[in-house]
């Protein structure tokens, strides 16, 4: 419980690194402040359902590069991977999105509604440190094709190196174990899932996105919420805290017809939760210009 003895944490007391922003609705803001958790959505249920296929198409393009395999068995591995027409579904990925852009008109339009929109700023260094301690990845999205292809090359080389190592130890492998070619295919598919959430189409480069990514194989922690056309699976991820107080660096109130009232209400909410109310400010984008 936070009592009178608790000292409110101010932004002046903190040495921050780069701030990243989570754009959300009024409902999302209230849930984050109250629970100190953020929703990480099953990546196949994000607004842009095609982004996983984009990563998979990049992978298939690289895998078809001449000379990537060194022998007929390695050709079989490459063909086996390419034969998967869709991204692998066996390993579920849950994602919470952030942006370097703290006050971006396109983001306000994407998340705007009559009930209001907000961007909540968190210290990227704290998020990365917290993620590492809780079996979660915090990564910057990659938009340039050459960098995306470089990551795919790394994964396939890793899989082929593992395959060659297994061949050298073939006499120690039992007859009923999985064939090394199949192992290499599964090795690539599992390893590549770590990169799929951060390979985004270059047309989204202005979003400057970072992602918290949790890999889950079990259903016991999965929750479900109402979506526009389907029920959406998600999990809750804890956010960094200091002395049991949510570590918020900045909050922007999105375009609204009543900016003074909106900012005043959020400042009161911050005070109630022992968060420095001076972190709250208005985005200064006219409501009509936002087109919400």
Protein Blocks (a to p, Z undefined) as FASTA:
>chain_A
ZZfklccddfklpccdddddddddfklmmmmmmnopacdddfklgfblmlmmmmmmmmmm
mmmpghkagbfklmmmmmmmmmpmbdcfkbccddddddfblbbfklmmmmgcfkopcddd
ddfklmmmmmmmnopacddddfbfklmmmmmmmmmmmmmmmmmmmmmmmmmpcfkbccfk
lmmmmmmmmmmmmmmmmmccfklmmnopacdddddfbfklpccdddfkbccddddddddd
eehiacdfbdcddddfblmlmmmmmmmmmmmnopafklpccehiafklnoZZ
